[in-house]
Amino acid sequence: MTPIALETAASYYNASPGTGWFRWALGAAQRLSPALAERAATRLFLTPLPPKWLQRRHPWAAQWQVEHWDFEATNLTLYSRPAAPHGPLVLLVHGWGGHAGQMRELAAAVSARGLRPVLLELPANGRSRGVTSNLPQFARAIGYVVARLRQQGHEVRAVLAHSLAANALAYAAGRGLDVPRLVLLAPPASPHDYTRLFAHVFGLSETTRAALQHRVETREAVLMRQFEPTSSGPRVGAATLVVHDREDRINPFADGLAFAQSIPQADWLETSGLGHVRLLKAPAVLDAVVAHVA
């Protein structure tokens, strides 16, 4: 755990109201009821922040069609435009605690090349139902949406995903997601390491951290290590563009590089000075993404 990673994780959680109370409550629960501490820590770990109701303030123009698809015990929200209605589709997916609006500049760039963008809002994010989600569910959601779009008769040309969804996309692509082109934008390399950052921020013991990880892995029937580049990357057969910024303080630059080095057909674009989110609007990134998927 690097000092920058620890500082970033702490800032992420400290920006949300109630973090100090949760830290105190989890500390007390570890002393009085380890089982309760494990359940509470797991729920907090699986809750995207900032709260999704804050993301709903972002307006959508009338030309965007909004759909809600039932999915598992929650739902998914999809945004599409009538532009090039019969053209190939490009699916765009936001990251953890994000929302579809973050992908609109990329969607506009894709649309300008005659492709039809479809933006996916994942469970517990944006306008989708649910309070908690997780990385395996992100991967299942991407696979489900691609399959359903194909069932409707659409050609899915590419999937673009940001941050944690990029990690989920690489995992899904290595396990049967048949899409010819992928774009991974600022992917994180190790969910396992993030549990350690989370534990440090909230003062969790290693026993509680390990129990949290075990609870998630057994419930989802997948190990966190399976999402790391050395595990998922070599299984990705699609032509893939990996983009990462050197000053990304959310997911380290080395994480994106690890994916680029582990995926057999990967092209690599590094940027500087854009950080984690401004990457999604930079003209150089938009041009590179469109060139890759068009």
Summary of the structure (lengths in Angstrom):
residues: 294
radius of gyration: 18.6
end to end distance: 38.7
largest distance: 60.0
contacts: 1022
relative contact order: 0.13
helix: 49%
strand: 17%
